[in-house]
Amino acid sequence: MITQRYQLYIERTEQAKNMARFYSVSIEPNLFGDACLTRRWGRIGTMGQMLVHHFKREEEAVELFLDIVRQKRARGYRLRPLVPPKATS
């Protein structure tokens, strides 16, 4: 059983290289109580690709989650900056 839900969405954009990528990773339980790590990636604005890893133990899924986050941060992916809401009159 999963004790905590893990979810992260990061982006990497470089206008000079026409690069606009996203990467999403999350850990959620499946119907049988196993941990599923879901990865999505692609160009911002598209559905992208998806890969699902199944684990019997949550600790294994968390280990892969943290490893993926480290790799992506090293390659320049960052949290998407929040855009403040527009003030209404």
N, C-alpha and C positions, 0 to 999 in steps of 0.2 A: 504494500500500500504506500502510496506517495504521501509524504508528510508535508511537502511544500511544493507549490507550483513555480516552475522556473520559466521565464520568458524574456527574450531579448530581441530587439530590432535595431540594427545598425546600418549605416550607409557610408559609401565612399564616393565622393564626387570630385572630379577635376575637369573644369571646363576646357582647359588647354588640350586635354586628351579626349574630349567628348566622352568622358566616363561618368556614368551615373548608375551605381550598383547598390543593391540592397542585400542584406543577409539577415535572416530571421531564424532563431533557434528556440525551441521550447521543450519542456518535459511535462508529459501528461500521462495519466493512467489510461490503460485500455479497458475493455470490458471484463478482462480476466484479472485485473489488478496489477498487471505488469507495468513497468515504466517504459514509455515510448518517447524517444528523443526524435523530434521532427525538425528537419532543416529545410529551409526554403532560400533560394538565391536567384538573382537575375538582374535585369535592367529595371530601374525604377519605372513604375507605370505598367509593367507587364506582370503576368502570373508567375513567370519564372519556372524554376524546376523544384522538385521536392524529393527528399529522401527520408525514410523513416527507419530508425534503429530500434530494435526491441531488446529489453533487458529484464532479467528476472529480479535483479536488485537495483534499487534506486541509486545506491552509491556508485555503481558502474555508469549509470546514465549521467550523474552529476560530474563524474570525472571527465567523461567525454565532453560534456557541455562546457566545463571550464577550460579544457584544452582547446576547443574550437574558438572560444572567446579570446583566449590569449593569441592564437594564430591570426585571427582577423584584426585584432587591435594592432598587432605588429605590422600588418600590411596596410594600415591606414584607415581602417573602418572606425567610425565614431558614432556615438549616439546622435540621432537626428535632433537638431536644435529645435526647441519649442518656439512656435510663432505666437506672440502674444495676441489675444483676441482684440479685434478692432472695437474702439469705444463707440457707443451709439449715443446720439444726442437726445 
